[in-house]
Amino acid sequence: MITVYDDRYKEEVIKLILHVQNVEYEVGISVKEQPDILDIHSNYINDGGNFWIALNDNGEVVGSIGLQKKNKEVAVLKKFFVYKDYRGKEFGIGKKLYEVLLGFAKEQGLSKIILDTPSKATRSHGFYKKVGFKEIDKEDLPIKYDYPDRNSIIFLLEL
């Protein structure tokens, strides 16, 4: 089930993000480098963006995706993670999370979604390209924003 984030899931969301980043992909990003996950409401929802989570049948968080609205045209896709055991077509969790975010972005009248992803996360690169994102150079970003650079690749989606 996909639902809008609620603070009762805060610890589970942080655990998911850190696990995928640091255990599965060995990227080595601390909570200190991504303080946005400590206050989802003020970093995503209150500024006109949103944050969604995927729950398994037991009500446990197994996926997340966030949209930070930067201005009336541009938003940043962030914190798109699904536990390894819940990835793939048989679950469709990543696809469902992405579709909810995309629908929301279109409703908001956004024209561009950007994202950064570590160069190591090659599986996600394929997904982004499949759904229409194009790889761009950092210099071509329509806005400037902070992200923990781990040899990051930047993608842009024109809506």
C-alpha positions as CSV (number, residue, x, y, z in Angstrom):
1,M,0.0,0.0,0.0
2,I,1.3,3.5,-0.9
3,T,0.4,6.3,1.6
4,V,1.5,9.8,2.4
5,Y,4.2,10.0,5.1
6,D,3.2,10.3,8.7
7,D,5.7,10.9,11.6
8,R,4.8,7.6,13.2
9,Y,6.9,6.0,10.4
10,K,9.9,8.3,10.9
11,E,12.3,5.7,12.4
12,E,11.3,3.0,9.9
13,V,11.9,5.5,7.0
14,I,15.4,6.5,8.3
15,K,16.2,2.8,8.8
16,L,15.2,2.0,5.2
17,I,17.1,4.9,3.7
18,L,20.3,4.2,5.6
19,H,20.1,0.4,4.9
20,V,19.7,0.8,1.2
21,Q,22.4,3.5,0.9
22,N,25.0,2.1,3.2
23,V,24.4,-1.7,3.4
24,E,23.1,-2.5,0.0
25,Y,25.0,0.1,-2.1
26,E,27.9,0.9,0.3
27,V,27.7,4.6,-0.5
28,G,28.5,5.7,3.1
29,I,26.1,8.6,3.7
30,S,25.3,9.5,7.3
31,V,22.1,11.0,8.7
32,K,24.2,14.2,9.3
33,E,24.7,14.5,5.5
34,Q,20.9,14.3,4.8
35,P,19.2,16.1,7.7
36,D,16.0,16.4,5.5
37,I,15.1,12.9,6.7
38,L,14.9,14.0,10.3
39,D,12.0,16.4,9.5
40,I,10.1,15.2,6.5
41,H,7.3,17.7,7.0
42,S,9.4,20.8,6.9
43,N,11.7,19.6,4.2
44,Y,9.1,18.1,1.8
45,I,5.5,18.6,2.6
46,N,5.3,22.1,4.1
47,D,6.9,23.7,0.9
48,G,4.3,22.2,-1.4
49,G,6.1,18.9,-2.1
50,N,5.2,15.5,-0.6
51,F,6.7,12.3,0.7
52,W,5.1,8.8,0.3
53,I,5.9,5.4,1.8
54,A,5.1,1.9,0.7
55,L,3.9,-0.5,3.4
56,N,3.9,-4.3,3.3
57,D,1.0,-6.4,4.5
58,N,2.2,-6.1,8.1
59,G,2.2,-2.3,7.9
60,E,6.0,-2.0,7.8
61,V,7.8,0.5,5.7
62,V,9.4,-1.1,2.6
63,G,9.7,1.8,0.3
64,S,9.9,5.6,0.2
65,I,9.9,8.5,-2.3
66,G,10.0,12.3,-1.8
67,L,9.4,15.4,-3.9
68,Q,10.9,18.6,-2.8
69,K,9.3,21.6,-4.6
70,K,12.0,24.2,-5.3
71,N,9.9,26.7,-7.2
72,K,6.7,26.7,-9.2
73,E,8.3,24.8,-12.1
74,V,11.1,22.6,-10.6
75,A,11.1,19.8,-8.0
76,V,13.7,17.3,-6.9
77,L,12.9,13.6,-6.6
78,K,14.6,12.3,-3.4
79,K,14.8,9.4,-1.1
80,F,13.5,6.8,-3.6
81,F,14.3,3.5,-1.9
82,V,12.8,0.1,-1.8
83,Y,14.2,-2.8,0.3
84,K,15.9,-5.4,-2.0
85,D,13.4,-8.1,-1.1
86,Y,10.5,-5.9,-2.3
87,R,12.0,-4.8,-5.7
88,G,11.1,-6.1,-9.1
89,K,8.0,-6.5,-11.3
90,E,6.3,-9.0,-9.1
91,F,5.9,-6.3,-6.4
92,G,5.8,-3.2,-8.5
93,I,6.4,-1.1,-5.4
94,G,9.0,1.2,-7.0
95,K,6.7,1.8,-10.0
96,K,3.7,2.5,-7.8
97,L,5.7,5.0,-5.7
98,Y,7.0,6.7,-8.8
99,E,3.5,6.9,-10.4
100,V,2.1,8.6,-7.3
101,L,4.9,11.1,-7.3
102,L,4.5,11.8,-11.0
103,G,0.8,12.3,-10.7
104,F,1.3,14.7,-7.9
105,A,3.9,16.7,-9.8
106,K,1.6,17.0,-12.8
107,E,-1.3,18.1,-10.5
108,Q,1.0,20.8,-9.1
109,G,1.8,22.1,-12.6
110,L,5.5,21.3,-12.3
111,S,7.5,21.2,-15.6
112,K,10.8,19.7,-14.5
113,I,11.8,17.0,-12.0
114,I,15.5,16.5,-11.3
115,L,17.4,14.0,-9.2
116,D,20.9,12.9,-8.3
117,T,21.9,9.3,-7.7
118,P,25.2,7.7,-6.8
119,S,27.1,6.3,-9.8
120,K,27.1,3.0,-8.0
121,A,23.3,2.7,-8.1
122,T,23.2,1.3,-11.6
123,R,19.9,-0.5,-11.2
124,S,18.1,2.8,-10.5
125,H,19.8,4.5,-13.5
126,G,18.0,2.0,-15.8
127,F,14.6,2.7,-14.1
128,Y,15.0,6.4,-14.5
129,K,15.9,6.2,-18.2
130,K,13.0,3.8,-18.8
131,V,10.5,6.3,-17.4
132,G,11.9,9.2,-19.4
133,F,14.6,10.9,-17.4
134,K,17.6,12.1,-19.4
135,E,21.1,12.2,-17.9
136,I,22.5,15.8,-17.8
137,D,25.7,17.5,-16.6
138,K,25.7,19.2,-13.2
139,E,26.3,22.5,-15.0
140,D,22.9,22.1,-16.8
141,L,20.8,21.8,-13.6
142,P,17.9,24.3,-13.8
143,I,18.4,25.2,-10.1
144,K,21.2,24.7,-7.6
145,Y,20.6,22.4,-4.6
146,D,22.7,20.5,-2.1
147,Y,23.2,16.8,-2.2
148,P,25.8,14.5,-0.8
149,D,27.9,13.9,-4.0
150,R,29.1,10.3,-4.3
151,N,30.2,10.6,-8.0
152,S,26.6,11.4,-8.6
153,I,24.8,11.2,-11.9
154,I,22.1,13.9,-12.5
155,F,18.9,13.2,-14.3
156,L,16.2,15.5,-15.6
157,L,12.6,14.8,-16.6
158,E,10.6,17.3,-18.6
159,L,6.9,17.0,-17.9
